[in-house]
Structures are given as C-alpha cells and as structure tokens.
Amino acid sequence: MVCVLYKNSFDNIFSLSPRQCAILFLASEGVSDTEIAEDLQITINTIKYHWNIIRGKMSAKNKTHAVAIAIRSGVIS
C-alpha cells in the first residue's frame, strides 16, 4: 500500500494535508496512534487533532471508516 503524495492540500478531493495523508496511510498499515505519533515526531494530542479534522473533511464516522474512504477514493492505495 502506498500513500499518494500531494504538493498541497488542494491536490486531493478531501483537501487533506500531507501529514493527514501520512496518518491515514500509517493507520491503514495497522500502526497505532501512539506509534504514528512517534514516527512523525508529534504528540498523541496532535494525532487526535488530525483525526478529528480527517473525519470531518471525509464525513467519516470513525478512523476505520476514514481509512476505507481513503482507499476507495484513491487517497491511499
């Protein structure tokens, strides 16, 4: 699985930032939020903040739903 890289947040249908795409990609690989925070060198609270933004932009019910939408829409593949 790969994360489709975008120059800016307007290059994808959900206006996701590169960091939000990375979080979705890592989650799709089964990486926990704690591990994502460590990998990206940010706090767990920042991860939670990004998940709230991701779910809102994608109209997703939860993280799993957001990952599924991202895969189906080609944001991650």
PEQUI-V126270 format. One record per residue. N is the residue number from 0. RES is the residue in one small letter. SS is DSSP state (h for helix, s for strand, l for the rest). PHI is phi in radians with two decimals (NA if undefined). D_CENTER is the distance of its C-alpha to the mean C-alpha in Angstrom with 2 decimals. Layout:
# PEQUI-V126270
n: [N	N]
res: [RES	RES]
ss: [SS	SS]
phi: [PHI	PHI]
d_center: [D_CENTER	D_CENTER]
This chain:
# PEQUI-V126270
n: [0	1	2	3	4	5	6	7	8	9	10	11	12	13	14	15	16	17	18	19	20	21	22	23	24	25	26	27	28	29	30	31	32	33	34	35	36	37	38	39	40	41	42	43	44	45	46	47	48	49	50	51	52	53	54	55	56	57	58	59	60	61	62	63	64	65	66	67	68	69	70	71	72	73	74	75	76]
res: [m	v	c	v	l	y	k	n	s	f	d	n	i	f	s	l	s	p	r	q	c	a	i	l	f	l	a	s	e	g	v	s	d	t	e	i	a	e	d	l	q	i	t	i	n	t	i	k	y	h	w	n	i	i	r	g	k	m	s	a	k	n	k	t	h	a	v	a	i	a	i	r	s	g	v	i	s]
ss: [l	l	s	l	l	l	l	l	h	h	h	l	l	l	l	l	l	h	h	h	h	h	h	h	h	h	h	h	l	l	l	l	h	h	h	h	h	h	h	h	l	l	l	h	h	h	h	h	h	h	h	h	h	h	h	h	h	h	l	l	l	l	h	h	h	h	h	h	h	h	h	h	h	l	l	s	l]
phi: [NA	-2.23	-1.68	-1.26	-1.54	-2.15	-1.16	-2.61	-1.22	-1.59	-1.51	-2.28	-1.14	-1.79	0.97	-1.41	-1.31	-0.98	-1.14	-1.13	-1.09	-1.11	-1.09	-1.05	-1.06	-1.08	-1.09	-1.16	-1.57	1.52	-1.39	-1.27	-1.03	-1.09	-1.19	-1.06	-1.03	-1.13	-1.07	-1.58	0.98	-2.32	-1.42	-1.09	-1.13	-1.18	-1.07	-1.06	-1.04	-1.09	-1.06	-1.08	-1.16	-1.02	-1.05	-1.13	-1.12	-1.71	0.94	-1.61	-1.35	-2.81	-1.09	-1.05	-1.10	-1.09	-1.11	-1.08	-1.08	-1.08	-1.17	-1.10	-1.56	1.51	-1.13	-2.21	-2.59]
d_center: [13.48	12.21	9.40	11.10	11.76	12.69	15.40	14.21	12.08	14.86	14.58	12.18	13.16	10.68	11.24	7.72	8.54	8.44	7.11	3.99	4.07	5.42	3.75	2.60	5.95	7.58	7.26	8.69	11.30	12.34	11.63	12.30	10.92	14.17	13.83	10.40	12.29	15.21	13.67	12.20	15.40	14.22	15.32	14.05	14.72	12.38	9.50	10.98	11.29	7.72	7.14	10.26	9.38	6.36	8.99	11.64	10.63	10.11	13.03	11.55	13.87	11.73	8.73	10.59	11.21	7.72	7.27	10.81	10.53	8.04	10.64	13.53	12.80	12.35	9.03	8.84	12.33]
